[in-house]
Amino acid sequence: MTTLNLDRRQLLLGAVAAAFAPSTRAKAHNGTVHVTIENLTFVPAEIEAKVGNTIEWVNKDPIAHTATVNGGWEVMIPPGATATRVVQAGDGVEYYCRFHPNMTGRIVIHA
Ligand SMILES: [Cu+2]
């Protein structure tokens, strides 16, 4: 009986914690934010970075992709390769792949 109640409470606490969990935005580890490209998708689609961090895209697809900002920068990511960009002020933007405009990602700059 006691055990059952405890289990139920833990389940409830878990649900509450999940509801209040921060977003799944990727953040930098040792100054680098990793984005994997697989099946024509940026994973995660949304990342959080500081100015000076490096964004590293790892393309696991057999075709080339880009990280392109309208009127801004573009990073070419060849098939099976890795490409990087050092985050600059003003890089809080949406980006997409020039070859597959349905592929979109977002960079959120934080202090
Ligand atoms: Cu692409």
Residues whose N, C-alpha, C, O or C-beta is under 5 A from the ligand:
A	BS01	CU	A64 H65 T66 C97 F99 H100 M103
